[in-house]
Every structure is written in C-alpha cells, then in structure tokens.
Amino acid sequence: MLVATSDYHGLLFDRLAEEHHEILAALDAALAVGESDPHGRREAFRYLARVIRVHARAEEDVVFPTLDGSYELGHHVREDRAQHRAIEDQLREIELGFPSGAAWVEAMRGLRSLLLRNFTDEEGVVFPRAHNVISDPQARDLLIEYEQQREVVEHRLP
C-alpha cells in the first residue's frame, strides 16, 4: 500500500515515494481529460509517460545498482526492474495505438495496475529495508546523484 507520508531511510527514498505519488496524480489527470479533447488527452499522456520514464531510468541508473548486489534486496530490485520493463511496454503500446473510448480507460487502468504493483513493492519492501544495505551518508550521496541523473535523462528524452 502506498503511504501518504514516508519515514524511509534518508531523503532519497522519501523523494522516490513522492515521485510515485506525482506519477499517479499525472495518470489521474490524463484520465480526467475527456474524449472530446483528443489533443489535451495526448498531451496529458505525453507528460505522464515522460515523468514515468525519467523516474524509472534515473532509479535504474542510480538506486538499483546500489541495492541489487545485496542479499536482502537483490531479488526485489531485479523484480522491480522487470516491472519497469512491463510499464515501458504498456507506455509504448498506448503510444503506438493511442486508444480512445473504453479502450483508453482500460489501457490506463492497466498502466495504473502495473505502476501500483511496482510502487507497492518498492515502498513496502525495498525502501524500508534499504537501511540494512546503505548508510545515511551513502543515501544522501545517492540522492544528489539521483537528482543529477534525472536532469540528464530529462534532457535526453524527446
């Protein structure tokens, strides 16, 4: 279950959880755009896809490698990586076919389901246990590196 506020180890994991909530809010905003506004719907989806991709790629580049080698979290990180691939596949499927009507709602609900599965594992297992794998100073350094990598990823995306 996603948490409204977090008490995770270090600001890094608070930041990641905050982004999860921002992503879900962007998904809700995209779903709220009516079918009578196809341009608005497409723009809302483009924004959603972008924030998902920036978050996922920066997380994979900075956070996952640090936790992946651990006995306690390695399996979860590899599972979360696989979930990221499923989310990316769903984004591409929507982009290629850009559904309308009930198909749009179904595609977005499918995306929400994939996101919630990923966020629930990260927030319920990975983030709370990260303190067993990394120290507070390392978490602070990772937050700085994560923010820098987000900027790099954001500039590389079309």
C-alpha positions in Angstrom: 0.0 0.0 0.0 1.3 3.4 -0.9 1.9 5.7 2.0 0.7 9.3 2.3 3.9 10.3 4.1 7.1 8.4 4.5 9.6 7.8 7.2 12.1 6.0 5.0 15.8 5.8 5.5 17.1 9.0 4.1 15.7 11.7 1.9 16.4 9.6 -1.2 13.6 7.2 -0.5 11.3 9.9 0.5 12.0 11.6 -2.8 11.2 8.4 -4.7 8.0 7.8 -2.9 7.0 11.4 -3.6 7.6 10.9 -7.3 5.3 7.8 -7.1 2.5 10.0 -5.9 3.2 12.6 -8.6 3.1 9.9 -11.3 -0.3 8.6 -10.0 -1.6 12.2 -10.0 -0.4 12.7 -13.6 -2.2 9.4 -14.5 -5.4 10.7 -12.9 -5.1 14.0 -14.7 -4.7 12.2 -18.0 -7.7 10.0 -17.3 -9.7 13.1 -16.4 -9.2 14.7 -19.9 -12.4 14.0 -21.8 -12.6 12.2 -25.1 -13.8 15.4 -26.7 -10.3 16.8 -26.3 -8.0 14.4 -28.1 -5.2 16.9 -28.2 -5.4 17.5 -24.4 -5.5 13.8 -23.8 -2.5 13.2 -25.9 -0.5 16.0 -24.2 -1.5 14.7 -20.7 -0.4 11.2 -21.7 2.9 12.5 -23.1 3.6 14.3 -19.8 2.7 11.1 -17.8 4.9 9.0 -20.0 7.8 11.4 -19.6 7.6 11.6 -15.8 7.4 7.8 -15.6 10.4 7.4 -17.9 12.6 10.0 -16.1 11.8 8.4 -12.7 12.3 4.8 -13.9 15.6 5.5 -15.8 17.2 7.5 -13.0 16.1 4.9 -10.4 17.6 2.1 -12.6 20.8 4.1 -13.2 21.5 5.2 -9.6 19.5 3.4 -7.0 19.1 -0.1 -8.3 22.8 -0.9 -8.8 23.5 0.0 -5.2 20.8 -2.3 -3.9 20.9 -5.1 -6.5 24.0 -6.8 -5.1 22.5 -7.2 -1.6 21.2 -10.5 -0.3 18.2 -8.8 1.3 17.0 -6.7 -1.6 18.7 -8.0 -4.8 15.7 -10.2 -5.8 13.2 -7.3 -5.2 15.4 -4.9 -7.3 15.5 -7.4 -10.2 11.7 -7.8 -9.9 11.3 -4.0 -9.9 13.5 -3.8 -13.0 11.2 -6.3 -14.7 8.2 -4.3 -13.6 9.8 -1.2 -15.2 10.1 -3.1 -18.5 6.4 -4.1 -18.3 5.4 -0.4 -17.6 7.6 0.7 -20.6 5.9 -1.9 -22.8 2.5 -0.6 -21.7 3.5 3.0 -22.5 4.7 2.0 -25.9 1.6 0.1 -26.6 -0.6 3.1 -25.7 1.7 5.4 -27.8 1.5 3.2 -30.9 -2.2 2.7 -30.8 -3.4 5.6 -28.8 -6.8 4.1 -27.9 -10.0 6.0 -27.4 -13.2 5.5 -25.5 -13.4 2.4 -23.3 -10.0 1.2 -24.7 -8.3 4.3 -23.4 -9.7 3.8 -19.9 -8.8 0.1 -20.0 -5.2 0.9 -21.1 -4.8 3.5 -18.4 -6.2 1.2 -15.8 -3.7 -1.5 -16.9 -0.9 1.1 -16.6 -2.1 2.1 -13.1 -2.1 -1.6 -12.1 1.5 -2.1 -13.3 2.5 1.1 -11.5 0.8 0.2 -8.2 2.4 -3.2 -8.2 5.9 -1.6 -8.7 5.3 1.2 -6.2 3.9 -1.2 -3.6 7.0 -3.4 -3.7 9.4 -0.5 -3.6 7.6 1.3 -0.8 6.6 -1.8 1.1 9.8 -3.8 0.9 12.7 -2.1 -0.8 12.6 1.4 0.8 12.1 0.3 4.4 14.8 -2.3 4.2 17.3 -0.1 2.4 18.8 1.0 5.7 20.2 -2.6 6.0 22.1 -2.1 2.8 23.2 1.6 2.7 24.3 4.1 5.3 22.8 7.6 5.8 25.8 9.3 4.2 25.5 7.0 1.2 21.8 7.6 0.9 22.5 11.4 0.9 25.1 10.9 -1.8 22.7 8.8 -3.9 20.0 11.5 -3.6 22.4 14.0 -5.2 23.4 11.6 -7.9 19.8 10.7 -8.5 18.8 14.3 -8.9 21.7 14.8 -11.3 20.8 11.7 -13.3 17.1 12.8 -13.5 18.3 16.0 -15.2 20.5 14.0 -17.7 17.6 11.7 -18.5 15.2 14.5 -18.9 17.4 16.3 -21.4 17.9 13.1 -23.4 14.2 12.3 -23.8 12.5 13.7 -26.8 
